[in-house]
Amino acid sequence: MSVIIILLGLSLCVSIGFLIAFIWSVKSGQLEDDYSPAHKIFFDDNQPGNVQ
């Protein structure tokens, strides 16, 4: 029974950590660019004949 309490506490700490990381990324502006992902398909940087 004590293992369940330990795992519950650990999962709560991990989920709070992910929530803090998400809030930090939103506040720092990492999710602000909503224009370029939709248009990246139009710009092909690979030239024909170049093998990567």
HTML snippet that shows the backbone in 3Dmol.js (N, CA, C, O; Angstrom):
<script src="https://3Dmol.org/build/3Dmol-min.js"></script>
<div id="view" style="width:600px;height:400px;position:relative"></div>
<script>
const pdb = `
ATOM      1  N   MET A   1       0.823  -1.198   0.000  1.00  0.00           N
ATOM      2  CA  MET A   1       0.000   0.000   0.000  1.00  0.00           C
ATOM      3  C   MET A   1       0.866   1.261   0.000  1.00  0.00           C
ATOM      4  O   MET A   1       0.506   2.273  -0.602  1.00  0.00           O
ATOM      5  N   SER A   2       2.001   1.186   0.678  1.00  0.00           N
ATOM      6  CA  SER A   2       2.865   2.367   0.726  1.00  0.00           C
ATOM      7  C   SER A   2       3.497   2.653  -0.639  1.00  0.00           C
ATOM      8  O   SER A   2       3.846   3.797  -0.930  1.00  0.00           O
ATOM      9  N   VAL A   3       3.647   1.626  -1.474  1.00  0.00           N
ATOM     10  CA  VAL A   3       4.208   1.839  -2.809  1.00  0.00           C
ATOM     11  C   VAL A   3       3.265   2.683  -3.650  1.00  0.00           C
ATOM     12  O   VAL A   3       3.717   3.514  -4.438  1.00  0.00           O
ATOM     13  N   ILE A   4       1.979   2.485  -3.496  1.00  0.00           N
ATOM     14  CA  ILE A   4       0.987   3.266  -4.244  1.00  0.00           C
ATOM     15  C   ILE A   4       1.076   4.736  -3.852  1.00  0.00           C
ATOM     16  O   ILE A   4       0.976   5.610  -4.713  1.00  0.00           O
ATOM     17  N   ILE A   5       1.259   5.016  -2.588  1.00  0.00           N
ATOM     18  CA  ILE A   5       1.363   6.402  -2.129  1.00  0.00           C
ATOM     19  C   ILE A   5       2.646   7.039  -2.669  1.00  0.00           C
ATOM     20  O   ILE A   5       2.644   8.201  -3.075  1.00  0.00           O
ATOM     21  N   ILE A   6       3.731   6.277  -2.671  1.00  0.00           N
ATOM     22  CA  ILE A   6       4.988   6.805  -3.214  1.00  0.00           C
ATOM     23  C   ILE A   6       4.859   7.076  -4.708  1.00  0.00           C
ATOM     24  O   ILE A   6       5.296   8.126  -5.180  1.00  0.00           O
ATOM     25  N   LEU A   7       4.268   6.151  -5.460  1.00  0.00           N
ATOM     26  CA  LEU A   7       4.098   6.351  -6.901  1.00  0.00           C
ATOM     27  C   LEU A   7       3.133   7.480  -7.208  1.00  0.00           C
ATOM     28  O   LEU A   7       3.324   8.209  -8.181  1.00  0.00           O
ATOM     29  N   LEU A   8       2.115   7.635  -6.405  1.00  0.00           N
ATOM     30  CA  LEU A   8       1.171   8.741  -6.594  1.00  0.00           C
ATOM     31  C   LEU A   8       1.862  10.080  -6.360  1.00  0.00           C
ATOM     32  O   LEU A   8       1.656  11.025  -7.121  1.00  0.00           O
ATOM     33  N   GLY A   9       2.669  10.165  -5.328  1.00  0.00           N
ATOM     34  CA  GLY A   9       3.416  11.394  -5.072  1.00  0.00           C
ATOM     35  C   GLY A   9       4.428  11.686  -6.160  1.00  0.00           C
ATOM     36  O   GLY A   9       4.594  12.836  -6.567  1.00  0.00           O
ATOM     37  N   LEU A  10       5.108  10.646  -6.635  1.00  0.00           N
ATOM     38  CA  LEU A  10       6.083  10.822  -7.703  1.00  0.00           C
ATOM     39  C   LEU A  10       5.410  11.276  -9.006  1.00  0.00           C
ATOM     40  O   LEU A  10       5.919  12.165  -9.690  1.00  0.00           O
ATOM     41  N   SER A  11       4.291  10.680  -9.341  1.00  0.00           N
ATOM     42  CA  SER A  11       3.595  11.081 -10.569  1.00  0.00           C
ATOM     43  C   SER A  11       3.038  12.493 -10.454  1.00  0.00           C
ATOM     44  O   SER A  11       2.984  13.221 -11.445  1.00  0.00           O
ATOM     45  N   LEU A  12       2.631  12.879  -9.270  1.00  0.00           N
ATOM     46  CA  LEU A  12       2.159  14.250  -9.060  1.00  0.00           C
ATOM     47  C   LEU A  12       3.297  15.238  -9.227  1.00  0.00           C
ATOM     48  O   LEU A  12       3.109  16.301  -9.820  1.00  0.00           O
ATOM     49  N   CYS A  13       4.476  14.907  -8.715  1.00  0.00           N
ATOM     50  CA  CYS A  13       5.638  15.791  -8.885  1.00  0.00           C
ATOM     51  C   CYS A  13       6.040  15.915 -10.352  1.00  0.00           C
ATOM     52  O   CYS A  13       6.373  17.006 -10.816  1.00  0.00           O
ATOM     53  N   VAL A  14       6.010  14.815 -11.074  1.00  0.00           N
ATOM     54  CA  VAL A  14       6.377  14.843 -12.495  1.00  0.00           C
ATOM     55  C   VAL A  14       5.365  15.661 -13.292  1.00  0.00           C
ATOM     56  O   VAL A  14       5.750  16.449 -14.155  1.00  0.00           O
ATOM     57  N   SER A  15       4.088  15.481 -13.013  1.00  0.00           N
ATOM     58  CA  SER A  15       3.065  16.235 -13.754  1.00  0.00           C
ATOM     59  C   SER A  15       3.133  17.723 -13.436  1.00  0.00           C
ATOM     60  O   SER A  15       2.908  18.551 -14.319  1.00  0.00           O
ATOM     61  N   ILE A  16       3.436  18.073 -12.206  1.00  0.00           N
ATOM     62  CA  ILE A  16       3.596  19.489 -11.861  1.00  0.00           C
ATOM     63  C   ILE A  16       4.823  20.057 -12.566  1.00  0.00           C
ATOM     64  O   ILE A  16       4.812  21.210 -12.997  1.00  0.00           O
ATOM     65  N   GLY A  17       5.876  19.258 -12.685  1.00  0.00           N
ATOM     66  CA  GLY A  17       7.060  19.701 -13.420  1.00  0.00           C
ATOM     67  C   GLY A  17       6.758  19.967 -14.888  1.00  0.00           C
ATOM     68  O   GLY A  17       7.214  20.967 -15.443  1.00  0.00           O
ATOM     69  N   PHE A  18       5.996  19.086 -15.518  1.00  0.00           N
ATOM     70  CA  PHE A  18       5.606  19.317 -16.914  1.00  0.00           C
ATOM     71  C   PHE A  18       4.701  20.539 -17.056  1.00  0.00           C
ATOM     72  O   PHE A  18       4.806  21.269 -18.041  1.00  0.00           O
ATOM     73  N   LEU A  19       3.832  20.769 -16.106  1.00  0.00           N
ATOM     74  CA  LEU A  19       2.969  21.950 -16.145  1.00  0.00           C
ATOM     75  C   LEU A  19       3.789  23.222 -16.007  1.00  0.00           C
ATOM     76  O   LEU A  19       3.534  24.201 -16.709  1.00  0.00           O
ATOM     77  N   ILE A  20       4.769  23.222 -15.112  1.00  0.00           N
ATOM     78  CA  ILE A  20       5.632  24.392 -14.954  1.00  0.00           C
ATOM     79  C   ILE A  20       6.448  24.633 -16.224  1.00  0.00           C
ATOM     80  O   ILE A  20       6.609  25.780 -16.639  1.00  0.00           O
ATOM     81  N   ALA A  21       6.961  23.578 -16.843  1.00  0.00           N
ATOM     82  CA  ALA A  21       7.726  23.727 -18.082  1.00  0.00           C
ATOM     83  C   ALA A  21       6.850  24.260 -19.216  1.00  0.00           C
ATOM     84  O   ALA A  21       7.308  25.068 -20.024  1.00  0.00           O
ATOM     85  N   PHE A  22       5.599  23.815 -19.278  1.00  0.00           N
ATOM     86  CA  PHE A  22       4.694  24.309 -20.316  1.00  0.00           C
ATOM     87  C   PHE A  22       4.373  25.785 -20.108  1.00  0.00           C
ATOM     88  O   PHE A  22       4.391  26.567 -21.059  1.00  0.00           O
ATOM     89  N   ILE A  23       4.083  26.162 -18.875  1.00  0.00           N
ATOM     90  CA  ILE A  23       3.770  27.572 -18.588  1.00  0.00           C
ATOM     91  C   ILE A  23       4.984  28.447 -18.874  1.00  0.00           C
ATOM     92  O   ILE A  23       4.844  29.548 -19.406  1.00  0.00           O
ATOM     93  N   TRP A  24       6.183  27.961 -18.521  1.00  0.00           N
ATOM     94  CA  TRP A  24       7.401  28.721 -18.791  1.00  0.00           C
ATOM     95  C   TRP A  24       7.607  28.900 -20.296  1.00  0.00           C
ATOM     96  O   TRP A  24       7.997  29.980 -20.739  1.00  0.00           O
ATOM     97  N   SER A  25       7.351  27.858 -21.086  1.00  0.00           N
ATOM     98  CA  SER A  25       7.550  27.971 -22.528  1.00  0.00           C
ATOM     99  C   SER A  25       6.538  28.904 -23.170  1.00  0.00           C
ATOM    100  O   SER A  25       6.865  29.599 -24.132  1.00  0.00           O
ATOM    101  N   VAL A  26       5.330  28.931 -22.660  1.00  0.00           N
ATOM    102  CA  VAL A  26       4.331  29.853 -23.193  1.00  0.00           C
ATOM    103  C   VAL A  26       4.699  31.290 -22.854  1.00  0.00           C
ATOM    104  O   VAL A  26       4.581  32.174 -23.702  1.00  0.00           O
ATOM    105  N   LYS A  27       5.141  31.533 -21.627  1.00  0.00           N
ATOM    106  CA  LYS A  27       5.489  32.895 -21.215  1.00  0.00           C
ATOM    107  C   LYS A  27       6.761  33.392 -21.877  1.00  0.00           C
ATOM    108  O   LYS A  27       6.929  34.599 -22.053  1.00  0.00           O
ATOM    109  N   SER A  28       7.667  32.487 -22.251  1.00  0.00           N
ATOM    110  CA  SER A  28       8.905  32.925 -22.887  1.00  0.00           C
ATOM    111  C   SER A  28       8.743  33.138 -24.386  1.00  0.00           C
ATOM    112  O   SER A  28       9.674  33.605 -25.042  1.00  0.00           O
ATOM    113  N   GLY A  29       7.579  32.805 -24.941  1.00  0.00           N
ATOM    114  CA  GLY A  29       7.303  33.096 -26.346  1.00  0.00           C
ATOM    115  C   GLY A  29       7.686  32.008 -27.314  1.00  0.00           C
ATOM    116  O   GLY A  29       7.813  32.285 -28.507  1.00  0.00           O
ATOM    117  N   GLN A  30       7.875  30.800 -26.869  1.00  0.00           N
ATOM    118  CA  GLN A  30       8.267  29.732 -27.780  1.00  0.00           C
ATOM    119  C   GLN A  30       7.116  29.264 -28.654  1.00  0.00           C
ATOM    120  O   GLN A  30       7.357  28.625 -29.677  1.00  0.00           O
ATOM    121  N   LEU A  31       5.898  29.553 -28.296  1.00  0.00           N
ATOM    122  CA  LEU A  31       4.744  29.091 -29.065  1.00  0.00           C
ATOM    123  C   LEU A  31       4.061  30.236 -29.820  1.00  0.00           C
ATOM    124  O   LEU A  31       2.888  30.132 -30.178  1.00  0.00           O
ATOM    125  N   GLU A  32       4.786  31.313 -30.059  1.00  0.00           N
ATOM    126  CA  GLU A  32       4.202  32.490 -30.690  1.00  0.00           C
ATOM    127  C   GLU A  32       4.168  32.415 -32.212  1.00  0.00           C
ATOM    128  O   GLU A  32       3.367  33.109 -32.838  1.00  0.00           O
ATOM    129  N   ASP A  33       5.010  31.599 -32.814  1.00  0.00           N
ATOM    130  CA  ASP A  33       5.121  31.574 -34.274  1.00  0.00           C
ATOM    131  C   ASP A  33       4.067  30.646 -34.861  1.00  0.00           C
ATOM    132  O   ASP A  33       4.262  29.433 -34.927  1.00  0.00           O
ATOM    133  N   ASP A  34       2.956  31.221 -35.283  1.00  0.00           N
ATOM    134  CA  ASP A  34       1.908  30.397 -35.881  1.00  0.00           C
ATOM    135  C   ASP A  34       1.801  30.630 -37.389  1.00  0.00           C
ATOM    136  O   ASP A  34       0.904  30.082 -38.029  1.00  0.00           O
ATOM    137  N   TYR A  35       2.700  31.433 -37.970  1.00  0.00           N
ATOM    138  CA  TYR A  35       2.657  31.700 -39.403  1.00  0.00           C
ATOM    139  C   TYR A  35       3.548  30.743 -40.186  1.00  0.00           C
ATOM    140  O   TYR A  35       3.104  30.132 -41.157  1.00  0.00           O
ATOM    141  N   SER A  36       4.805  30.612 -39.765  1.00  0.00           N
ATOM    142  CA  SER A  36       5.759  29.878 -40.594  1.00  0.00           C
ATOM    143  C   SER A  36       5.542  28.362 -40.645  1.00  0.00           C
ATOM    144  O   SER A  36       5.851  27.776 -41.682  1.00  0.00           O
ATOM    145  N   PRO A  37       5.036  27.681 -39.611  1.00  0.00           N
ATOM    146  CA  PRO A  37       4.864  26.230 -39.771  1.00  0.00           C
ATOM    147  C   PRO A  37       3.902  25.855 -40.899  1.00  0.00           C
ATOM    148  O   PRO A  37       4.069  24.812 -41.530  1.00  0.00           O
ATOM    149  N   ALA A  38       2.920  26.679 -41.151  1.00  0.00           N
ATOM    150  CA  ALA A  38       1.978  26.367 -42.218  1.00  0.00           C
ATOM    151  C   ALA A  38       2.583  26.597 -43.598  1.00  0.00           C
ATOM    152  O   ALA A  38       2.110  26.028 -44.582  1.00  0.00           O
ATOM    153  N   HIS A  39       3.624  27.427 -43.682  1.00  0.00           N
ATOM    154  CA  HIS A  39       4.201  27.761 -44.982  1.00  0.00           C
ATOM    155  C   HIS A  39       5.556  27.121 -45.226  1.00  0.00           C
ATOM    156  O   HIS A  39       6.160  27.357 -46.272  1.00  0.00           O
ATOM    157  N   LYS A  40       6.049  26.324 -44.301  1.00  0.00           N
ATOM    158  CA  LYS A  40       7.350  25.674 -44.500  1.00  0.00           C
ATOM    159  C   LYS A  40       7.311  24.667 -45.635  1.00  0.00           C
ATOM    160  O   LYS A  40       8.350  24.372 -46.226  1.00  0.00           O
ATOM    161  N   ILE A  41       6.157  24.139 -45.950  1.00  0.00           N
ATOM    162  CA  ILE A  41       6.062  23.140 -47.010  1.00  0.00           C
ATOM    163  C   ILE A  41       6.345  23.758 -48.384  1.00  0.00           C
ATOM    164  O   ILE A  41       6.725  23.048 -49.315  1.00  0.00           O
ATOM    165  N   PHE A  42       6.163  25.074 -48.515  1.00  0.00           N
ATOM    166  CA  PHE A  42       6.361  25.727 -49.803  1.00  0.00           C
ATOM    167  C   PHE A  42       7.839  25.980 -50.104  1.00  0.00           C
ATOM    168  O   PHE A  42       8.203  26.176 -51.263  1.00  0.00           O
ATOM    169  N   PHE A  43       8.690  25.979 -49.084  1.00  0.00           N
ATOM    170  CA  PHE A  43      10.098  26.292 -49.258  1.00  0.00           C
ATOM    171  C   PHE A  43      10.913  25.011 -49.135  1.00  0.00           C
ATOM    172  O   PHE A  43      11.108  24.487 -48.038  1.00  0.00           O
ATOM    173  N   ASP A  44      11.380  24.522 -50.265  1.00  0.00           N
ATOM    174  CA  ASP A  44      12.151  23.280 -50.293  1.00  0.00           C
ATOM    175  C   ASP A  44      13.630  23.628 -50.401  1.00  0.00           C
ATOM    176  O   ASP A  44      14.079  24.164 -51.415  1.00  0.00           O
ATOM    177  N   ASP A  45      14.382  23.320 -49.348  1.00  0.00           N
ATOM    178  CA  ASP A  45      15.805  23.644 -49.344  1.00  0.00           C
ATOM    179  C   ASP A  45      16.647  22.611 -50.071  1.00  0.00           C
ATOM    180  O   ASP A  45      17.783  22.900 -50.446  1.00  0.00           O
ATOM    181  N   ASN A  46      16.122  21.425 -50.276  1.00  0.00           N
ATOM    182  CA  ASN A  46      16.889  20.371 -50.937  1.00  0.00           C
ATOM    183  C   ASN A  46      16.838  20.550 -52.450  1.00  0.00           C
ATOM    184  O   ASN A  46      15.769  20.713 -53.039  1.00  0.00           O
ATOM    185  N   GLN A  47      18.011  20.516 -53.059  1.00  0.00           N
ATOM    186  CA  GLN A  47      18.100  20.625 -54.515  1.00  0.00           C
ATOM    187  C   GLN A  47      17.998  19.221 -55.114  1.00  0.00           C
ATOM    188  O   GLN A  47      18.466  18.261 -54.501  1.00  0.00           O
ATOM    189  N   PRO A  48      17.399  19.081 -56.293  1.00  0.00           N
ATOM    190  CA  PRO A  48      17.369  17.763 -56.931  1.00  0.00           C
ATOM    191  C   PRO A  48      18.781  17.286 -57.244  1.00  0.00           C
ATOM    192  O   PRO A  48      19.603  18.053 -57.747  1.00  0.00           O
ATOM    193  N   GLY A  49      19.058  16.039 -56.952  1.00  0.00           N
ATOM    194  CA  GLY A  49      20.372  15.484 -57.201  1.00  0.00           C
ATOM    195  C   GLY A  49      21.252  15.457 -55.966  1.00  0.00           C
ATOM    196  O   GLY A  49      22.248  14.734 -55.938  1.00  0.00           O
ATOM    197  N   ASN A  50      20.908  16.227 -54.946  1.00  0.00           N
ATOM    198  CA  ASN A  50      21.668  16.192 -53.693  1.00  0.00           C
ATOM    199  C   ASN A  50      21.194  15.015 -52.865  1.00  0.00           C
ATOM    200  O   ASN A  50      20.013  14.914 -52.531  1.00  0.00           O
ATOM    201  N   VAL A  51      22.104  14.137 -52.538  1.00  0.00           N
ATOM    202  CA  VAL A  51      21.755  12.972 -51.746  1.00  0.00           C
ATOM    203  C   VAL A  51      22.254  13.226 -50.323  1.00  0.00           C
ATOM    204  O   VAL A  51      23.417  13.558 -50.098  1.00  0.00           O
ATOM    205  N   GLN A  52      21.345  13.062 -49.386  1.00  0.00           N
ATOM    206  CA  GLN A  52      21.725  13.306 -47.991  1.00  0.00           C
ATOM    207  C   GLN A  52      21.670  12.051 -47.195  1.00  0.00           C
ATOM    208  O   GLN A  52      21.958  12.065 -45.998  1.00  0.00           O
TER     209      GLN A  52
END
`;
const viewer = $3Dmol.createViewer("view");
viewer.addModel(pdb, "pdb");
viewer.setStyle({}, {cartoon: {color: "spectrum"}});
viewer.zoomTo();
viewer.render();
</script>
